Amino acid sequence: MNQIPDDAVDVSEHGQKPALKKTLGPWMLWGLGIGYVIGGEYFGWNIGLLVGGSLGMMAAFLIVTLLYICFVFCYAEMACAVPKAGGVFDYAQWGISPFWAYVAGVSQVLEFLFAPPALAMAVGAYIAPILQPVLGLGPKPLAIIALGLVTVLNIRGVKQAAAFELSIAIVSSLGLILFFWLVAPSFQMKEYLRDSWPNGFLGVFQAVPFAIWMYLGIEGVANVAEESRNPSRDIPRGFGGSLFTLIILSGVVMVLSVGVKGWQTVVYNSADLSVNAQGQTIVANGAIASDSPLTLALGATGSLNSPAGKLFQAMGLFGLISSLNGLSLASGRSLLEMGRAAYLPKFLGVIHPRFHTPARAQIFTFVVGTVALIVLDTAKLITWSALGAVLLYIFSIPALVGLRRKYPELARPFIAPLYPWLPAVSFVLSIFCFFAMLIGNLEEPGAFAPFTKYSTVVIEFGIFWIFAMIYYMAFVRHNKTILGIASSKTLGKS
């Protein structure tokens, strides 16, 4: 049986003070799990319809749903056995190797750095019609302000942030139920199936990141495991309950929205659409995909300006803010743990002495998010975040297998069922989704497309990893810091 080596560092118990506070129970974790993700039900997924149509998007959604069911069970086992803020970074340190821990940790950082600005963009677009006449600020400045406000909230304390997250997660979930009630009478299967397969199987590949967006971030529950009062009991309940809730909400919202008047009406504003003599929907040149698909669906039913429709619009803003706040919270925790171990600059691993939160990591998230808001659009932010997420899922499975083989007597309060088949399915689907996104974005223009014809999302993603490897060779390769996966009292007990 392996033991923690003498130079392992368990910062939560023997090292840096102050430590993170254990304040979260199962309902708070459920609220965080819902809150991290539910903004993805309100916007973003509709861009997948543009490339996949209704059936291509549905195929991608079913594949991704199976992936998340398998993945969450595996991730919950590791989160209970290794309740650390770094998530996959910590699991891979011990289950695989320090190098692969670095790769997995950077993948997680990518996910949580690009998801908050995508949500902030939607918040800015949502409130711009109301505040722009008063403040004179457009969607992007308002998005930066929203990102800054949740950064301040998450610096102030996890209990306050989680309580806020739970309350708005409940409100935003009720908002989707209200949406179902308003839209269901207008649903028509023939509208859902109209022009349902525009790009064939390539459309399924291209729709994958937007299907992932409907669940992306739920793994952030593991990043607050160190702040859970009873990780062995509360993490599986929080993970499982939030995933089940999200499967129902995301599937229903996608089908009902498209079935009102076809998928084009939840991608583009009505002013950009027309119908020709053959009954085909024509999209105007230069039309831009909307960040408010559910509002468009309500508009198509004629109930947008009803009292219930206006109430839904107010509740929809809660959904976006919920995910913005939750993913910003998770981003700080993922950076914290890598900073603690000096796999990223050490200043990111410092806990605020008063608030007991990773304040510097949260500020870094805000700065990077602001730059991303300026140079990237919503679709690219979602794609980058999804690419990082799927790499995280890929490396999680070898970490799980490695932990079981190297530490068979490590206390595991929750065991992933159907081992090894469940992890195998998760691993295969994660690889499929990763390559599907690469294939789907081979020719998608990147951030530097205005300056060079060689700029695509895939090329820029590859360049990022070249720089990440250079950083590893220069600053991390000789790093001997290893964070303890558990206290010595835990290891060796079944």
Buried (B, 14 or more C-beta within 10 A) or exposed (E): EBEBEEEBBBBBEEEEEEBBBBBBBBBBBBBBBBBBBBBBBBBBBBBBBBBBBBBBBBBBBEBBBEBBBBBBBBBBBBBBBBBBBBBBBBBBBBBBEBEBBBBBBBBBBBBBBBBBBBBBBBBBBBBBEEBBEEEEBEBBBBBBBBBBBBBEBBBBBBBBBBBBBBBBBBBBBBBBBBBBEBBEEBBEEEBBBBBBBBBEEBBBBBBBBBBBBBBBBBBBBBBBBBBBBBBBBBBBBBBBBBBEBBBEBBBBBBBBBBBBBBBBBBBBBEEBBEEEEEEEBEEEEEBEBBBBBBBBBBBBBEBBEEEBBEBBBEBBBBBBBBBBBBBBBBBBBBBBBBBBBBBBBBEBBBBBEEBBBBBBBBBBBBEBBBEBBEEBBBBBBBBBBBBBBBBBBBBBBBBBBBBBEBBEEBBBBBEBEEBEEBBBBBBBBBBBBBEBBBBBBEEBBBBBBEEEEEBBBBBBBEEBBEEBBEBBEEEBEEEEBBBBBBEEEBBBEE
